[in-house]
Amino acid sequence: MRGVMESQPALPAEDVQLVFSERFSGHATPAGHPERPARATVMADVARRWSDAGGAVAGPAPAPDRALLRVHDQLHLDTIGGTAGQRMRLDADTFTAADSEEVARLAAGAAIAAVDHALTGGRGVAFVRPPGHHAERDRAMGFCLYNNVAVAASHALSRGLDKVAVVDYDVHHGNGTQWMFYEDPRILYVSLHQYPFYPGTGAAGDVGRGRGEGFTFNVPMAAGAGDADYGLVFERAVEPVLEAYAADLLLVSAGYDAHDRDPLGGMHVSTGGYARMDAALLRAADRCCGGRLAVVTEGGYDLEALEACLAGTLDVLAGSPVPPAPAGNGSTRRADAALEQVRRAQAPFWPAL
Ligand SMILES: [Zn+2]
């Protein structure tokens, strides 16, 4: 990493900044759509409680073209820009309304702001909608207009970082993030996801291409995986690969749709299971990345689970202790099967796994 942090004084480890805007409810979707404005209302409630308890909350600035163009092409910006003021359907399940372009730019800007806070030595958390990780270089997809976490990762590189790790625990594979950085060794993309499942990508054998080989790290798990599976995958794969890669910044694509209550996902992660993943990521950031950690939300469609997990993420980052997993936490056969595939695919690149 080239001289980004050296002049910054160390901040307390519990320095957490939430980035959020009430405008995130302004991206309207058709009635019955799971990615709905009520998700932003839940985010606002959690943000208000955080603020009332003395937590820092900042509002985002819209992401400028130059930030979006690091991962999207001009045609995509023109397409999304062209939806301003109207309702449009961009793919089977991706819609815009009058203000969606403005809101999507704010979401990408919030992800950038979370990174900027992390680069001061603190922890940044962006509560955003629409989510981002399915958006491709040239098109919107799967509820996503701009790829918020990818914009944030490329922003970090533009600020002088050499290596950024992105861990994506959304139940869906982040196809957009994978392909944007598929040939780029400066971004390690680690995804745990239900497989086979939407969007169809994310096989263990997808490991990157060219100079990016070994820097896409997919952990595909069968439907039905729960806390024990996710815990084992973190212990045996996610934490070791983060340690070996030694990124300058850890970014999290925080999708809460692997929760047991989620209506779209088929996984059984509990609220406590999510907190344990967050705690593991926080430890990894402290060990590998100088504590620099930024979290950007993705999916999560059960409002009760979303609220609990968002609050849990803030609490964990603020230093609240996380109880260990209960003994006899369940079967790990889905994780065992996934880990075998991952080891086979990644052995040439990560021999210590
Ligand atoms: Zn998802």
Boltz pocket constraint, residues with backbone or C-beta under 6 A from the ligand:
constraints:
  - pocket:
      binder: B
      contacts: [[A, 170], [A, 171], [A, 172], [A, 255], [A, 257], [A, 298], [A, 299], [A, 300]]
      max_distance: 6.0
